[in-house]
Amino acid sequence: MGVVENGLYTVKDSYFEDFPNKYFMDNKKGNRPYFFTLLDSDGIYWMIPMSKQVDTYRPKIAKEEAKRGKGNCIFYHIGVIAGAERAFSIGDSIPITADYIDSPYTIKEIHYVSRDQKMCRELRSKAMRFLKLVENGKIHTNVNIMAIKKKLLGR
């Protein structure tokens, strides 16, 4: 299976077995959550978990934007996927390689890939800013995602 950037996928349970951490979202036996996929310059896929619980994330976004300005919440983003609003939890992004990707999200047996260029651009911008801050030690996450990335790259 070829992995497509801006596509939606589930992650294999083996990822969570190989990189155990109590702070990972529950994988529900590989059935969910669905993850939005971004590719970085090192060839690592960054999987951003999505949620239908948009109303839970709105206050979190509002709180961050009150501190940093409108549109400057790098931890969460709300966008439309398959005609419905979804919350993207950028702060829970995980690095992954293609062999840990389980299956694509499909609609009528066709792999769903977001074609909303504006939403994809905004999400990528926020995610890359977040990851740069983590990499530079300005933000600390519950899961050491940069250590996982190094292991995946064989460094």
LINPECOR-V514002 format. One record per pair of residues at least 24 apart in sequence whose ideal C-beta (glycine too) atoms are under 8 Angstrom apart, sorted by the first residue. I is the first residue (numbers start at 1). J is the second residue. If there is no record, write none. Layout:
I:J, I:J
This chain:
1:98, 1:101, 1:103, 1:104, 3:37, 3:45, 3:98, 3:101, 4:37, 4:111, 4:113, 5:37, 5:38, 5:39, 5:45, 6:36, 6:37, 6:38, 6:113, 6:114, 6:115, 6:120, 7:36, 7:37, 7:104, 7:105, 7:111, 7:112, 7:113, 7:114, 8:34, 8:35, 8:36, 8:37, 8:50, 8:81, 8:104, 8:105, 8:112, 8:113, 8:114, 9:34, 9:35, 9:37, 9:47, 9:101, 9:102, 9:103, 9:104, 9:105, 10:34, 10:35, 10:101, 10:102, 10:103, 10:105, 11:35, 11:47, 11:94, 11:96, 11:100, 11:101, 11:102, 12:100, 12:101, 12:102, 14:100, 15:94, 15:96, 15:100, 18:100, 19:148, 19:151, 21:142, 21:143, 23:142, 23:143, 24:94, 24:143, 25:49, 25:92, 30:102, 30:103, 34:105, 35:94, 36:81, 36:88, 36:114, 36:123, 38:123, 38:124, 38:127, 38:128, 40:128, 40:131, 42:149, 42:153, 44:95, 44:96, 44:97, 44:149, 44:152, 44:153, 45:95, 45:96, 45:97, 45:98, 45:101, 46:93, 46:94, 46:95, 46:96, 46:127, 46:131, 47:93, 47:94, 47:95, 47:96, 48:88, 48:89, 48:90, 48:92, 48:93, 48:123, 48:127, 49:88, 49:89, 49:92, 49:93, 50:81, 50:86, 50:87, 50:88, 50:89, 51:86, 51:87, 51:89, 52:84, 52:86, 52:87, 53:87, 54:78, 54:85, 54:86, 54:87, 56:87, 57:87, 57:89, 71:122, 73:126, 74:126, 74:127, 74:129, 74:130, 74:133, 75:130, 77:122, 77:123, 77:126, 79:114, 79:116, 79:119, 79:122, 79:123, 80:116, 80:119, 81:112, 81:114, 82:107, 82:112, 88:123, 90:123, 90:126, 90:127, 90:130, 91:130, 91:141, 93:127, 93:130, 93:131, 93:145, 94:143, 94:145, 94:148, 95:145, 95:148, 95:149, 95:152, 96:152, 97:152
